[in-house]
Amino acid sequence: MGSDTLVVDTLGFNDRGVRSIPGGGVRTPDSHLIERYRLLENGQRLSVTFTWDDPKVFHKPHTYEFRYYKVSRISEPRVYNCNPNDADRTKFLLNER
């Protein structure tokens, strides 16, 4: 990766909150996450690559990518009022039925 990549290296997770990882698996206190952020197509697309490494969970590092597209213009910003004590939100985030 060149100098056009922002790398975020994270250790020291805890057992609280949502622990599931997209694509399967869970994070643990021993997990190691490396995120790579890159702008593509003259800034019209943001690529974020996540690599999770945790020998207790994965046989080899687990990598996946999300791509975000720049919106040219929106008429009104969306406002979401987030209540962290909302029971339905908690059930959704914890994947409870």
Jmol script that loads the backbone (N, CA, C; Angstrom):
load data "model"
ATOM      1  N   MET A   1       0.835  -1.185   0.000  1.00  0.00           N
ATOM      2  CA  MET A   1       0.000   0.000   0.000  1.00  0.00           C
ATOM      3  C   MET A   1       0.877   1.245   0.000  1.00  0.00           C
ATOM      4  N   GLY A   2       0.444   2.217  -0.733  1.00  0.00           N
ATOM      5  CA  GLY A   2       1.219   3.438  -0.856  1.00  0.00           C
ATOM      6  C   GLY A   2       0.853   4.468   0.197  1.00  0.00           C
ATOM      7  N   SER A   3       1.338   5.670  -0.013  1.00  0.00           N
ATOM      8  CA  SER A   3       1.082   6.746   0.940  1.00  0.00           C
ATOM      9  C   SER A   3      -0.343   7.267   0.831  1.00  0.00           C
ATOM     10  N   ASP A   4      -1.131   6.713  -0.097  1.00  0.00           N
ATOM     11  CA  ASP A   4      -2.518   7.142  -0.243  1.00  0.00           C
ATOM     12  C   ASP A   4      -3.464   6.325   0.627  1.00  0.00           C
ATOM     13  N   THR A   5      -2.930   5.553   1.577  1.00  0.00           N
ATOM     14  CA  THR A   5      -3.731   4.680   2.428  1.00  0.00           C
ATOM     15  C   THR A   5      -3.575   5.071   3.891  1.00  0.00           C
ATOM     16  N   LEU A   6      -4.708   5.248   4.575  1.00  0.00           N
ATOM     17  CA  LEU A   6      -4.711   5.475   6.018  1.00  0.00           C
ATOM     18  C   LEU A   6      -4.878   4.108   6.671  1.00  0.00           C
ATOM     19  N   VAL A   7      -3.949   3.737   7.553  1.00  0.00           N
ATOM     20  CA  VAL A   7      -3.994   2.439   8.225  1.00  0.00           C
ATOM     21  C   VAL A   7      -4.274   2.671   9.705  1.00  0.00           C
ATOM     22  N   VAL A   8      -5.289   1.961  10.208  1.00  0.00           N
ATOM     23  CA  VAL A   8      -5.647   2.016  11.626  1.00  0.00           C
ATOM     24  C   VAL A   8      -5.427   0.621  12.199  1.00  0.00           C
ATOM     25  N   ASP A   9      -4.601   0.515  13.227  1.00  0.00           N
ATOM     26  CA  ASP A   9      -4.219  -0.760  13.825  1.00  0.00           C
ATOM     27  C   ASP A   9      -4.773  -0.790  15.251  1.00  0.00           C
ATOM     28  N   THR A  10      -5.669  -1.756  15.541  1.00  0.00           N
ATOM     29  CA  THR A  10      -6.362  -1.767  16.826  1.00  0.00           C
ATOM     30  C   THR A  10      -6.152  -3.078  17.570  1.00  0.00           C
ATOM     31  N   LEU A  11      -5.791  -2.957  18.832  1.00  0.00           N
ATOM     32  CA  LEU A  11      -5.670  -4.071  19.780  1.00  0.00           C
ATOM     33  C   LEU A  11      -6.434  -3.693  21.046  1.00  0.00           C
ATOM     34  N   GLY A  12      -6.645  -4.647  21.936  1.00  0.00           N
ATOM     35  CA  GLY A  12      -7.215  -4.331  23.245  1.00  0.00           C
ATOM     36  C   GLY A  12      -8.727  -4.252  23.266  1.00  0.00           C
ATOM     37  N   PHE A  13      -9.409  -5.102  22.527  1.00  0.00           N
ATOM     38  CA  PHE A  13     -10.871  -5.124  22.552  1.00  0.00           C
ATOM     39  C   PHE A  13     -11.346  -5.685  23.888  1.00  0.00           C
ATOM     40  N   ASN A  14     -12.625  -5.420  24.214  1.00  0.00           N
ATOM     41  CA  ASN A  14     -13.201  -5.997  25.426  1.00  0.00           C
ATOM     42  C   ASN A  14     -14.362  -6.909  25.037  1.00  0.00           C
ATOM     43  N   ASP A  15     -15.039  -7.462  26.021  1.00  0.00           N
ATOM     44  CA  ASP A  15     -16.139  -8.397  25.777  1.00  0.00           C
ATOM     45  C   ASP A  15     -17.496  -7.713  25.675  1.00  0.00           C
ATOM     46  N   ARG A  16     -17.552  -6.397  25.778  1.00  0.00           N
ATOM     47  CA  ARG A  16     -18.836  -5.695  25.784  1.00  0.00           C
ATOM     48  C   ARG A  16     -19.297  -5.369  24.375  1.00  0.00           C
ATOM     49  N   GLY A  17     -20.593  -5.135  24.241  1.00  0.00           N
ATOM     50  CA  GLY A  17     -21.177  -4.673  22.982  1.00  0.00           C
ATOM     51  C   GLY A  17     -21.310  -5.782  21.951  1.00  0.00           C
ATOM     52  N   VAL A  18     -21.570  -5.344  20.734  1.00  0.00           N
ATOM     53  CA  VAL A  18     -21.730  -6.278  19.623  1.00  0.00           C
ATOM     54  C   VAL A  18     -20.372  -6.871  19.286  1.00  0.00           C
ATOM     55  N   ARG A  19     -20.293  -8.182  19.241  1.00  0.00           N
ATOM     56  CA  ARG A  19     -19.009  -8.842  19.021  1.00  0.00           C
ATOM     57  C   ARG A  19     -18.924  -9.522  17.663  1.00  0.00           C
ATOM     58  N   SER A  20     -20.049  -9.639  16.944  1.00  0.00           N
ATOM     59  CA  SER A  20     -20.021 -10.342  15.663  1.00  0.00           C
ATOM     60  C   SER A  20     -19.296  -9.517  14.607  1.00  0.00           C
ATOM     61  N   ILE A  21     -18.663 -10.222  13.671  1.00  0.00           N
ATOM     62  CA  ILE A  21     -17.875  -9.612  12.606  1.00  0.00           C
ATOM     63  C   ILE A  21     -18.544  -9.943  11.274  1.00  0.00           C
ATOM     64  N   PRO A  22     -18.693  -8.969  10.369  1.00  0.00           N
ATOM     65  CA  PRO A  22     -19.276  -9.284   9.057  1.00  0.00           C
ATOM     66  C   PRO A  22     -18.526 -10.434   8.385  1.00  0.00           C
ATOM     67  N   GLY A  23     -19.269 -11.347   7.796  1.00  0.00           N
ATOM     68  CA  GLY A  23     -18.649 -12.482   7.124  1.00  0.00           C
ATOM     69  C   GLY A  23     -18.427 -13.663   8.032  1.00  0.00           C
ATOM     70  N   GLY A  24     -18.771 -13.536   9.307  1.00  0.00           N
ATOM     71  CA  GLY A  24     -18.638 -14.638  10.249  1.00  0.00           C
ATOM     72  C   GLY A  24     -17.549 -14.407  11.261  1.00  0.00           C
ATOM     73  N   GLY A  25     -17.725 -15.017  12.410  1.00  0.00           N
ATOM     74  CA  GLY A  25     -16.744 -14.889  13.473  1.00  0.00           C
ATOM     75  C   GLY A  25     -17.147 -13.828  14.482  1.00  0.00           C
ATOM     76  N   VAL A  26     -16.382 -13.749  15.519  1.00  0.00           N
ATOM     77  CA  VAL A  26     -16.596 -12.769  16.584  1.00  0.00           C
ATOM     78  C   VAL A  26     -15.246 -12.175  16.982  1.00  0.00           C
ATOM     79  N   ARG A  27     -15.300 -11.000  17.547  1.00  0.00           N
ATOM     80  CA  ARG A  27     -14.073 -10.420  18.084  1.00  0.00           C
ATOM     81  C   ARG A  27     -13.934 -10.859  19.532  1.00  0.00           C
ATOM     82  N   THR A  28     -12.709 -10.961  19.986  1.00  0.00           N
ATOM     83  CA  THR A  28     -12.410 -11.331  21.370  1.00  0.00           C
ATOM     84  C   THR A  28     -11.381 -10.331  21.908  1.00  0.00           C
ATOM     85  N   PRO A  29     -11.079 -10.387  23.191  1.00  0.00           N
ATOM     86  CA  PRO A  29     -10.031  -9.496  23.709  1.00  0.00           C
ATOM     87  C   PRO A  29      -8.669  -9.722  23.046  1.00  0.00           C
ATOM     88  N   ASP A  30      -8.469 -10.867  22.398  1.00  0.00           N
ATOM     89  CA  ASP A  30      -7.195 -11.154  21.729  1.00  0.00           C
ATOM     90  C   ASP A  30      -7.191 -10.777  20.244  1.00  0.00           C
ATOM     91  N   SER A  31      -8.303 -10.226  19.747  1.00  0.00           N
ATOM     92  CA  SER A  31      -8.394  -9.879  18.327  1.00  0.00           C
ATOM     93  C   SER A  31      -7.469  -8.722  17.976  1.00  0.00           C
ATOM     94  N   HIS A  32      -7.041  -8.730  16.737  1.00  0.00           N
ATOM     95  CA  HIS A  32      -6.202  -7.671  16.171  1.00  0.00           C
ATOM     96  C   HIS A  32      -6.879  -7.242  14.874  1.00  0.00           C
ATOM     97  N   LEU A  33      -7.229  -5.963  14.766  1.00  0.00           N
ATOM     98  CA  LEU A  33      -7.920  -5.430  13.595  1.00  0.00           C
ATOM     99  C   LEU A  33      -7.036  -4.414  12.898  1.00  0.00           C
ATOM    100  N   ILE A  34      -6.885  -4.580  11.583  1.00  0.00           N
ATOM    101  CA  ILE A  34      -6.202  -3.577  10.760  1.00  0.00           C
ATOM    102  C   ILE A  34      -7.200  -3.086   9.723  1.00  0.00           C
ATOM    103  N   GLU A  35      -7.430  -1.772   9.699  1.00  0.00           N
ATOM    104  CA  GLU A  35      -8.334  -1.143   8.732  1.00  0.00           C
ATOM    105  C   GLU A  35      -7.497  -0.321   7.763  1.00  0.00           C
ATOM    106  N   ARG A  36      -7.813  -0.424   6.475  1.00  0.00           N
ATOM    107  CA  ARG A  36      -7.110   0.345   5.445  1.00  0.00           C
ATOM    108  C   ARG A  36      -8.132   1.171   4.680  1.00  0.00           C
ATOM    109  N   TYR A  37      -7.977   2.490   4.735  1.00  0.00           N
ATOM    110  CA  TYR A  37      -8.889   3.429   4.081  1.00  0.00           C
ATOM    111  C   TYR A  37      -8.197   4.031   2.863  1.00  0.00           C
ATOM    112  N   ARG A  38      -8.858   3.935   1.696  1.00  0.00           N
ATOM    113  CA  ARG A  38      -8.291   4.505   0.467  1.00  0.00           C
ATOM    114  C   ARG A  38      -9.385   5.181  -0.346  1.00  0.00           C
ATOM    115  N   LEU A  39      -9.071   6.337  -0.894  1.00  0.00           N
ATOM    116  CA  LEU A  39      -9.969   7.001  -1.839  1.00  0.00           C
ATOM    117  C   LEU A  39      -9.659   6.482  -3.239  1.00  0.00           C
ATOM    118  N   LEU A  40     -10.698   6.139  -3.986  1.00  0.00           N
ATOM    119  CA  LEU A  40     -10.563   5.632  -5.346  1.00  0.00           C
ATOM    120  C   LEU A  40     -11.335   6.521  -6.305  1.00  0.00           C
ATOM    121  N   GLU A  41     -11.087   6.358  -7.574  1.00  0.00           N
ATOM    122  CA  GLU A  41     -11.824   7.062  -8.634  1.00  0.00           C
ATOM    123  C   GLU A  41     -11.911   8.568  -8.387  1.00  0.00           C
ATOM    124  N   ASN A  42     -10.748   9.171  -8.153  1.00  0.00           N
ATOM    125  CA  ASN A  42     -10.659  10.620  -7.920  1.00  0.00           C
ATOM    126  C   ASN A  42     -11.534  11.082  -6.755  1.00  0.00           C
ATOM    127  N   GLY A  43     -11.583  10.272  -5.713  1.00  0.00           N
ATOM    128  CA  GLY A  43     -12.330  10.656  -4.519  1.00  0.00           C
ATOM    129  C   GLY A  43     -13.811  10.344  -4.566  1.00  0.00           C
ATOM    130  N   GLN A  44     -14.274   9.658  -5.592  1.00  0.00           N
ATOM    131  CA  GLN A  44     -15.695   9.343  -5.713  1.00  0.00           C
ATOM    132  C   GLN A  44     -16.081   8.070  -4.954  1.00  0.00           C
ATOM    133  N   ARG A  45     -15.093   7.301  -4.545  1.00  0.00           N
ATOM    134  CA  ARG A  45     -15.350   6.056  -3.844  1.00  0.00           C
ATOM    135  C   ARG A  45     -14.361   5.920  -2.697  1.00  0.00           C
ATOM    136  N   LEU A  46     -14.842   5.418  -1.559  1.00  0.00           N
ATOM    137  CA  LEU A  46     -13.992   5.136  -0.410  1.00  0.00           C
ATOM    138  C   LEU A  46     -13.964   3.631  -0.213  1.00  0.00           C
ATOM    139  N   SER A  47     -12.777   3.051  -0.220  1.00  0.00           N
ATOM    140  CA  SER A  47     -12.598   1.627   0.026  1.00  0.00           C
ATOM    141  C   SER A  47     -12.059   1.450   1.441  1.00  0.00           C
ATOM    142  N   VAL A  48     -12.741   0.595   2.214  1.00  0.00           N
ATOM    143  CA  VAL A  48     -12.280   0.283   3.566  1.00  0.00           C
ATOM    144  C   VAL A  48     -12.113  -1.226   3.647  1.00  0.00           C
ATOM    145  N   THR A  49     -10.876  -1.668   3.867  1.00  0.00           N
ATOM    146  CA  THR A  49     -10.576  -3.090   3.983  1.00  0.00           C
ATOM    147  C   THR A  49     -10.278  -3.400   5.446  1.00  0.00           C
ATOM    148  N   PHE A  50     -10.983  -4.395   5.970  1.00  0.00           N
ATOM    149  CA  PHE A  50     -10.840  -4.811   7.359  1.00  0.00           C
ATOM    150  C   PHE A  50     -10.151  -6.175   7.391  1.00  0.00           C
ATOM    151  N   THR A  51      -9.137  -6.320   8.212  1.00  0.00           N
ATOM    152  CA  THR A  51      -8.478  -7.613   8.401  1.00  0.00           C
ATOM    153  C   THR A  51      -8.439  -7.921   9.895  1.00  0.00           C
ATOM    154  N   TRP A  52      -9.138  -8.990  10.263  1.00  0.00           N
ATOM    155  CA  TRP A  52      -9.180  -9.457  11.646  1.00  0.00           C
ATOM    156  C   TRP A  52      -8.233 -10.632  11.786  1.00  0.00           C
ATOM    157  N   ASP A  53      -7.410 -10.603  12.818  1.00  0.00           N
ATOM    158  CA  ASP A  53      -6.498 -11.702  13.089  1.00  0.00           C
ATOM    159  C   ASP A  53      -6.716 -12.135  14.537  1.00  0.00           C
ATOM    160  N   ASP A  54      -7.072 -13.387  14.717  1.00  0.00           N
ATOM    161  CA  ASP A  54      -7.275 -13.944  16.048  1.00  0.00           C
ATOM    162  C   ASP A  54      -7.232 -15.461  15.909  1.00  0.00           C
ATOM    163  N   PRO A  55      -6.098 -16.090  16.239  1.00  0.00           N
ATOM    164  CA  PRO A  55      -5.954 -17.537  16.061  1.00  0.00           C
ATOM    165  C   PRO A  55      -6.996 -18.367  16.816  1.00  0.00           C
ATOM    166  N   LYS A  56      -7.608 -17.793  17.859  1.00  0.00           N
ATOM    167  CA  LYS A  56      -8.648 -18.522  18.594  1.00  0.00           C
ATOM    168  C   LYS A  56      -9.957 -18.579  17.812  1.00  0.00           C
ATOM    169  N   VAL A  57     -10.116 -17.698  16.815  1.00  0.00           N
ATOM    170  CA  VAL A  57     -11.368 -17.619  16.055  1.00  0.00           C
ATOM    171  C   VAL A  57     -11.177 -18.044  14.600  1.00  0.00           C
ATOM    172  N   PHE A  58     -10.070 -17.635  13.979  1.00  0.00           N
ATOM    173  CA  PHE A  58      -9.842 -17.863  12.550  1.00  0.00           C
ATOM    174  C   PHE A  58      -8.595 -18.706  12.298  1.00  0.00           C
ATOM    175  N   HIS A  59      -8.653 -19.570  11.280  1.00  0.00           N
ATOM    176  CA  HIS A  59      -7.473 -20.349  10.880  1.00  0.00           C
ATOM    177  C   HIS A  59      -6.434 -19.450  10.218  1.00  0.00           C
ATOM    178  N   LYS A  60      -6.915 -18.415   9.515  1.00  0.00           N
ATOM    179  CA  LYS A  60      -6.045 -17.420   8.883  1.00  0.00           C
ATOM    180  C   LYS A  60      -6.750 -16.077   9.010  1.00  0.00           C
ATOM    181  N   PRO A  61      -6.057 -14.959   8.816  1.00  0.00           N
ATOM    182  CA  PRO A  61      -6.711 -13.652   8.953  1.00  0.00           C
ATOM    183  C   PRO A  61      -7.959 -13.548   8.067  1.00  0.00           C
ATOM    184  N   HIS A  62      -8.999 -12.936   8.606  1.00  0.00           N
ATOM    185  CA  HIS A  62     -10.305 -12.762   7.943  1.00  0.00           C
ATOM    186  C   HIS A  62     -10.357 -11.345   7.375  1.00  0.00           C
ATOM    187  N   THR A  63     -10.467 -11.229   6.047  1.00  0.00           N
ATOM    188  CA  THR A  63     -10.448  -9.921   5.390  1.00  0.00           C
ATOM    189  C   THR A  63     -11.708  -9.726   4.561  1.00  0.00           C
ATOM    190  N   TYR A  64     -12.262  -8.515   4.606  1.00  0.00           N
ATOM    191  CA  TYR A  64     -13.393  -8.139   3.766  1.00  0.00           C
ATOM    192  C   TYR A  64     -13.297  -6.647   3.492  1.00  0.00           C
ATOM    193  N   GLU A  65     -14.021  -6.207   2.478  1.00  0.00           N
ATOM    194  CA  GLU A  65     -13.953  -4.796   2.051  1.00  0.00           C
ATOM    195  C   GLU A  65     -15.355  -4.219   1.963  1.00  0.00           C
ATOM    196  N   PHE A  66     -15.519  -2.978   2.399  1.00  0.00           N
ATOM    197  CA  PHE A  66     -16.728  -2.200   2.173  1.00  0.00           C
ATOM    198  C   PHE A  66     -16.339  -1.063   1.239  1.00  0.00           C
ATOM    199  N   ARG A  67     -17.227  -0.744   0.290  1.00  0.00           N
ATOM    200  CA  ARG A  67     -17.005   0.400  -0.602  1.00  0.00           C
ATOM    201  C   ARG A  67     -18.160   1.373  -0.450  1.00  0.00           C
ATOM    202  N   TYR A  68     -17.813   2.626  -0.294  1.00  0.00           N
ATOM    203  CA  TYR A  68     -18.790   3.686  -0.116  1.00  0.00           C
ATOM    204  C   TYR A  68     -18.680   4.635  -1.301  1.00  0.00           C
ATOM    205  N   TYR A  69     -19.807   5.066  -1.821  1.00  0.00           N
ATOM    206  CA  TYR A  69     -19.834   5.969  -2.962  1.00  0.00           C
ATOM    207  C   TYR A  69     -20.215   7.368  -2.516  1.00  0.00           C
ATOM    208  N   LYS A  70     -19.551   8.341  -3.073  1.00  0.00           N
ATOM    209  CA  LYS A  70     -19.820   9.729  -2.737  1.00  0.00           C
ATOM    210  C   LYS A  70     -21.151  10.151  -3.354  1.00  0.00           C
ATOM    211  N   VAL A  71     -21.993  10.754  -2.554  1.00  0.00           N
ATOM    212  CA  VAL A  71     -23.265  11.272  -3.033  1.00  0.00           C
ATOM    213  C   VAL A  71     -23.018  12.687  -3.517  1.00  0.00           C
ATOM    214  N   SER A  72     -23.439  12.975  -4.730  1.00  0.00           N
ATOM    215  CA  SER A  72     -23.139  14.292  -5.293  1.00  0.00           C
ATOM    216  C   SER A  72     -23.807  15.415  -4.513  1.00  0.00           C
ATOM    217  N   ARG A  73     -25.053  15.225  -4.144  1.00  0.00           N
ATOM    218  CA  ARG A  73     -25.745  16.274  -3.396  1.00  0.00           C
ATOM    219  C   ARG A  73     -27.012  15.684  -2.801  1.00  0.00           C
ATOM    220  N   ILE A  74     -27.340  16.090  -1.597  1.00  0.00           N
ATOM    221  CA  ILE A  74     -28.610  15.686  -1.015  1.00  0.00           C
ATOM    222  C   ILE A  74     -29.412  16.935  -0.704  1.00  0.00           C
ATOM    223  N   SER A  75     -30.730  16.831  -0.825  1.00  0.00           N
ATOM    224  CA  SER A  75     -31.561  18.015  -0.622  1.00  0.00           C
ATOM    225  C   SER A  75     -31.639  18.402   0.849  1.00  0.00           C
ATOM    226  N   GLU A  76     -31.805  17.426   1.724  1.00  0.00           N
ATOM    227  CA  GLU A  76     -31.846  17.695   3.157  1.00  0.00           C
ATOM    228  C   GLU A  76     -31.102  16.601   3.888  1.00  0.00           C
ATOM    229  N   PRO A  77     -30.312  16.962   4.865  1.00  0.00           N
ATOM    230  CA  PRO A  77     -29.622  15.911   5.629  1.00  0.00           C
ATOM    231  C   PRO A  77     -30.631  15.098   6.432  1.00  0.00           C
ATOM    232  N   ARG A  78     -30.337  13.830   6.596  1.00  0.00           N
ATOM    233  CA  ARG A  78     -31.182  12.964   7.416  1.00  0.00           C
ATOM    234  C   ARG A  78     -30.778  13.120   8.869  1.00  0.00           C
ATOM    235  N   VAL A  79     -31.773  13.192   9.727  1.00  0.00           N
ATOM    236  CA  VAL A  79     -31.514  13.320  11.156  1.00  0.00           C
ATOM    237  C   VAL A  79     -32.064  12.086  11.838  1.00  0.00           C
ATOM    238  N   TYR A  80     -31.205  11.398  12.549  1.00  0.00           N
ATOM    239  CA  TYR A  80     -31.617  10.228  13.312  1.00  0.00           C
ATOM    240  C   TYR A  80     -31.390  10.522  14.781  1.00  0.00           C
ATOM    241  N   ASN A  81     -32.458  10.466  15.541  1.00  0.00           N
ATOM    242  CA  ASN A  81     -32.326  10.638  16.980  1.00  0.00           C
ATOM    243  C   ASN A  81     -32.034   9.272  17.579  1.00  0.00           C
ATOM    244  N   CYS A  82     -30.865   9.125  18.132  1.00  0.00           N
ATOM    245  CA  CYS A  82     -30.412   7.836  18.656  1.00  0.00           C
ATOM    246  C   CYS A  82     -30.555   7.820  20.166  1.00  0.00           C
ATOM    247  N   ASN A  83     -31.329   6.874  20.649  1.00  0.00           N
ATOM    248  CA  ASN A  83     -31.489   6.690  22.082  1.00  0.00           C
ATOM    249  C   ASN A  83     -30.719   5.425  22.462  1.00  0.00           C
ATOM    250  N   PRO A  84     -29.571   5.551  23.123  1.00  0.00           N
ATOM    251  CA  PRO A  84     -28.770   4.363  23.447  1.00  0.00           C
ATOM    252  C   PRO A  84     -29.461   3.422  24.413  1.00  0.00           C
ATOM    253  N   ASN A  85     -30.541   3.871  25.051  1.00  0.00           N
ATOM    254  CA  ASN A  85     -31.271   3.022  25.990  1.00  0.00           C
ATOM    255  C   ASN A  85     -32.500   2.380  25.352  1.00  0.00           C
ATOM    256  N   ASP A  86     -32.647   2.507  24.040  1.00  0.00           N
ATOM    257  CA  ASP A  86     -33.781   1.947  23.316  1.00  0.00           C
ATOM    258  C   ASP A  86     -33.679   0.419  23.286  1.00  0.00           C
ATOM    259  N   ALA A  87     -34.647  -0.262  23.869  1.00  0.00           N
ATOM    260  CA  ALA A  87     -34.613  -1.732  23.976  1.00  0.00           C
ATOM    261  C   ALA A  87     -34.643  -2.398  22.605  1.00  0.00           C
ATOM    262  N   ASP A  88     -35.433  -1.882  21.661  1.00  0.00           N
ATOM    263  CA  ASP A  88     -35.499  -2.482  20.322  1.00  0.00           C
ATOM    264  C   ASP A  88     -34.159  -2.356  19.609  1.00  0.00           C
ATOM    265  N   ARG A  89     -33.498  -1.213  19.757  1.00  0.00           N
ATOM    266  CA  ARG A  89     -32.178  -1.008  19.142  1.00  0.00           C
ATOM    267  C   ARG A  89     -31.170  -2.001  19.729  1.00  0.00           C
ATOM    268  N   THR A  90     -31.213  -2.173  21.028  1.00  0.00           N
ATOM    269  CA  THR A  90     -30.294  -3.103  21.687  1.00  0.00           C
ATOM    270  C   THR A  90     -30.508  -4.521  21.177  1.00  0.00           C
ATOM    271  N   LYS A  91     -31.779  -4.943  21.064  1.00  0.00           N
ATOM    272  CA  LYS A  91     -32.072  -6.291  20.546  1.00  0.00           C
ATOM    273  C   LYS A  91     -31.536  -6.449  19.126  1.00  0.00           C
ATOM    274  N   PHE A  92     -31.734  -5.415  18.292  1.00  0.00           N
ATOM    275  CA  PHE A  92     -31.253  -5.478  16.909  1.00  0.00           C
ATOM    276  C   PHE A  92     -29.733  -5.598  16.876  1.00  0.00           C
ATOM    277  N   LEU A  93     -29.026  -4.767  17.631  1.00  0.00           N
ATOM    278  CA  LEU A  93     -27.565  -4.777  17.608  1.00  0.00           C
ATOM    279  C   LEU A  93     -26.990  -6.061  18.180  1.00  0.00           C
ATOM    280  N   LEU A  94     -27.683  -6.667  19.114  1.00  0.00           N
ATOM    281  CA  LEU A  94     -27.204  -7.911  19.702  1.00  0.00           C
ATOM    282  C   LEU A  94     -27.731  -9.128  18.953  1.00  0.00           C
ATOM    283  N   ASN A  95     -28.464  -8.853  17.855  1.00  0.00           N
ATOM    284  CA  ASN A  95     -28.993  -9.923  16.993  1.00  0.00           C
ATOM    285  C   ASN A  95     -29.936 -10.840  17.754  1.00  0.00           C
ATOM    286  N   GLU A  96     -30.725 -10.262  18.674  1.00  0.00           N
ATOM    287  CA  GLU A  96     -31.702 -11.032  19.431  1.00  0.00           C
ATOM    288  C   GLU A  96     -33.042 -10.969  18.711  1.00  0.00           C
ATOM    289  N   ARG A  97     -33.796 -12.020  18.780  1.00  0.00           N
ATOM    290  CA  ARG A  97     -35.113 -12.059  18.124  1.00  0.00           C
ATOM    291  C   ARG A  97     -36.205 -11.879  19.159  1.00  0.00           C
TER     292      ARG A  97
END
end "model"
wireframe off; spacefill off
backbone 0.3
color backbone group
